[in-house]
Amino acid sequence: MSTDFPHVEAPDADARAAARARQGRLTKPAGSLGRLEELGVWVAACQGQCPPVPFTRPRVVVFAGDHGVAAHGVSAYPSEVTGQMVANFVAGGAAVNVLAGVAGATVRVVDLSVDSDGAGLPPQVTAHKVRRSSGSIDREDALTEDEARAALAAGRAIADDEVDSGADLLVAGDMGIGNTTPSAVLVAALTGAEPVAVVGRGTGVDDQGWMRKAVAVRDALRRARRVSGDPLALLRTTAGADIAAMAGFLAQAAVRKTPVVLDGVVSGAAALVAEELAPGASAWWVAGHRSVEPAHTLALEQLDLEPLLEMGFRLGEGSGAVAALPLVLMATRVLAEMATFEGAGVSERAADGEQAAAEATG
């Protein structure tokens, strides 16, 4: 299985220029809608047309997997919660299900490495399963090389399946007890940060749990830094099948010219690897929010992405990205549907010289 991704084309520059020009003709003072205007320009560039077309099928894909490092006290919750939450996603009872319903998106969950046999789950949930749990990265590799390749291929296949099925805007969510630990290691390995700068509270660990997590990140980072220049080796050593699949998903979405709203620290870590796998992919992503996890800010800075929201989220699941989704939808419709000065018969702002003359004679 090849890990090579095709060349990522940049979003359309002509559509971007046309969108910026159109923003200046809409019935509002230039720049008065702030970042909503630039967000609409980004959508037009991604779609390659101006005005852009309102989104009709936003889709959330939640990548689920367990992590062996969770057995060493780095999380406030036991590992069995991952499998229980997968069933909750399927039943529609998780936070992201509720948020997505409000935002007009649908949710899919995929079990890549949950530590269960998947009994009772729909076949499409477990169709891409790579293994049960991933290795404890502070002392062993997360995956074998074949498993890392299989997880990447799964992420690519999931992206292709969603785009081919009509998804026009994607969100990558996560579910996995202990998954902020490998995410912190990935961020540190790819940004050069020290362990203490990337270790957060995750699910809400106490001070003792934070110290155990810091030690695990330190030990895992020693192993990760030896292979930080090789994305596949880094995923094998550090990520886990769920995060590796998410990296493949994000890279392939960019290859398929499909915009993505990123979520928190787990998708941020996967995005850093995806950008290594498919340079230029980050132009197809927007950051939905800034997580309270310190590693997330480092990832966003490395990717040069400014979050749309700062709401103190740390849940994961895609929740922060879905909370920001209405802004993306509004930005698109403003650019597509708002009247122009000419079309509405509204007077535009006077040129500076005309304004000065009017004031002098007034």
N, C-alpha and C positions, 0 to 999 in steps of 0.2 A: 504494500500500500504506500503510494507516494505521499509525501508531506508537502510537496511543492504546490503552491497556489498560483493560478494565472495572474498576470499583471493586473493590478487594480487601476482602473481608469478614474481620474478625478471627476467630481461632479461638474456638470456642464458650465463652462465659463460664460458662454453667450447668454444662457438662461439666467445666470446669476446677475449679469449686467442689466439684462432686460427687467429683472425683478426689482433691482435697485432703482432703475429709472421709473418703473411703475409706482413704487412706493412714493416717489416724489410727486406723482400726479394724483394720488388719492386725496379725498376730501378731508384733510387733516394737516396741521403744521408738520413740516418735515421732521422726522425723528421723534414725534410726539408719542408714539407707541413703544418707544425704547427698544428693548431686546426682542419684543414681539416682531418688529419689522425685520431684524436680521434673521430671526428664526424662519420667517416666511421666505426670505431670500434663499436660505439654506435648502428649504424644501423644494423650491423651484429649481435650484441647481441640481439637486438629487434626482428630481423627476425629468430634468432636461427640457422643461417647458415653462413658459410664463404667459398667462397666469397659471399657477399650479392647479392640479385637480384635487379636490377634497378627498381625504383618505376614506376608504370604505371598509377595509378589513385589517385593522390593527390586531396584532397577534402577540401574545405573551407565551414564551416557552420557558418553563421552569426546569432547570437541570438539577437532578437530585442525586446525591451520593453521600456515603459515609466515609469517614476518615479515621484511620487507625490511631492517630494522635489523640483523638477524643478520649481514649481509654486512660490517658495520663492526666486527667483533671484540668483540661484547658477550657472546658465549657460548663455552663451552669445547668445543662440538661443532659440526660442520658441519650446514648446513640439510638435507642429504639424509637425516639421521637421522629427521626427522619422518615422511617417507614410509615409511621402513623400519620404524619403530615402528608405524605404522598396520597394516602387514601382520602385525606381531608380535601386535598386539591381536586381529586377526581369527583368527590361528592359536592364540590362547590362551596365548602365551608371555610376556606382560608381567607385571610385579609386580602390577598391579591385577587381572589375571585370576586369579592365584593367591590373592590376599587375598580377592577376591570369592567364590571357590569355598569358602573356609573360612567366610566370613560368610553364605553362603546367598544371594548376589546374583548377578545375571547382568550381562554387560557388552555394551554396544553402542558402536561407534566411528563417528563421522560426520566425513567430510572436508569442511570448509567452505572451506579455502583452502590446502591442501597444494600445494607447488610441484612437482606431478607430474601426469601425465595420468590417474592412477588405474588404469592398465592392470592387469588381473588381480584387481582388488578386486570383491567382490560389489556389485551395483548399488545396494543399500540404503545402502552406505557413502558413495557419491558422489552420491546423489540430490539432496542439498541444496547441492552445491558452488556457491560464489559466484564464485570466481576462483582463479587460481594465485598464491599468496603475497599479502601485503598490502604497501602502500607503506612505505618507510622513514620512520618518523614523525618523525625528527629533521630532515627536510628536505622532506617532502611528506605529503599526507593518506594515511591508511591505506587508505581506500575512497572511492569516489564516493558521492554521496547515495543513488543508486539501489541501489548495492551494500550500503550500510549498512541500508537499509530491507529489502532482500532477506534479509540475514543475520538481522535481528531477526525477520522473518516465518518464517524457517527454524527459529529457536529455539522460537518459539511453536508451530509445527506439530509439531516433535519432542516437545515437552511434551504436546501434545494426543494425539499418537499413542501415547505411552507410557501416559498415564492411561487412554485409551480401551481400551488393550490389557490393562489390569488392574494396572499398576504402582501400588503403594500407598505406596512410599517411594522417593525419588529421590536420586541423587548426581550432581553435575556434576563431571566430570573434564576434564583438559586434556592436550593433547600439542602442543608446538610449540617448536622451537628458537628462542630469543630472546623467548619470550612473557612472561618476567618483566619485560622492559623496558617494553612498553606497559602492563603491569599496574601497575608502579611509577608511571608517568606518570598513569594514571587515579586511583590512590589519592592522589597528591599534588594533583592538580587538584581533587578532591572533598573533601579534608580540609584543604587549605591548607598542607600540609607542604612543606619545601624539598627539593630533589633529594638532598642528602647524607643526608637522613633516611629515604629510601625505597629507596635503591640497595643491593641485596644481591648475593650471589655467584652466584645462579642455579644453573646446572649445575656451578659450582665454578671460576669464573674466577680467575686470579691477580690480583695487585695492578694490573698494567698493564691487564688486561681490565676490572677494576672501575673504573678511571679512565676508560677509553673508554666504559663503560656510563654512568657519571655524567655525562659530557659529552653523550651521546645523550639521556639523560633530561632534562637541563637544557634542551637545545635544543627537544626535543619539548614540554616543559612550557610554554615560552614561547608556543607555538602553541595548546596545549590550554587554557590559562587564559583565552584570549580567548573561548572558547565553553563554558566550564565550566557555565554555567547552562542549557544546551540539551543534554539527553542524546543526542539523535540526532546533533547536530553534534559532540559529544564522541566518540561512537563512530566517526563518519566520520573525524575528524581523527586519532584516537589509538589506536583499539582493534584493528582487524583483524577479519576476518569471523568467526573462531572465538570471540573474546571477545564480539563483538556478539551472536552467536547464543546464547551462554551467558547473556547478560543477558536476552534474550528468553525463554529457557527458564526461568530462575529466576522471572521475573515471572509468566509464564503458569502455572507450577506453583502459585504462590500464588493466582492467580485461580481455578484448578481445585481449591483447597483440598487440596493434596497436599503433605505435609511433605517437606523436603529437608535432607540432611546436607551442609553445605558442606565443601569441601576447603581448599586452601591459598591462596596469594596471588593466583593467577589467578582462581579462583572468588570470592575476596574482592573483587577489583577489579570483576568482573562483577556481583557482588551490590550493590555501591555504586551502580552505574548502574541496576540493576534496581529498587532502592528509589526512585530518582528517577523512573523510568518508571511504577512502580506503587506509590505510597506505601502503607505498611503491609505490604508483601510480606515484610519481614524477620521478622514474627511467625510465619511458616510455616517458618523455617529454624533449624537448630541448627548451631553450629560444631563440626565433628568434631575439629579439632586446631589447634594454633598452629604455623605454619611458622616456620623460622628466618629467612625473609625479613623484614626490618624493616617493609616496607610492609604485611605481613599484620596485624601487631599494630595498626597505625593503622586499617586497614579494620575490624577486629573492634571496636575502641573506638568508631568512628563508628556501627557497626551495633548497638552495645550487646549484643554476643554474647560469652559466655565459653566458651572452647574446652573440649571434653571431655578431650582428651589433649594432652600436651606431650612428644613423643617425638623431637624434632629432625628431623622429616621435611622434605625439600625436593624430593621427587621429582615431585610433581604426579600426574597420571593419575587422581586421585580416591583415591589410596592412603591418605592420612591419614583421609579421611572413611570409607573402608571399614574401616580399622582400628578406628574408633570405632563402627561399625555394630552390633557385638554388644552394646554398652552400651545402645543404643536398643532393641534387641530384648529384652534382659533387663529393662530398665525397664518395658517394655510388659507383659511376661508376669508380672512381680512384681505389678503392679497388677491384672492380670486374673485371676491364678490363685492367688495367695497366700491362705491362709485368714484369715478374720477371727477376732477373739477370741471372738465369740459363736458363730460356726460351728464353731470347733475346741474349744470348751469350755475355753478358756484364760483364766485370770483376768487382768483388766486392771490397770493401775497404780492403786494406791489414791489417792484424793483427798488433797490435802495435809493436811487436817484429820484424816482417818482415819489417815494415816501417822503423824502426830504423836501421836495417841491410842494407837496400837499401840506406839509406842516408849516412851511414858510408863508403860504398863501392863506392858511387857515387862521 
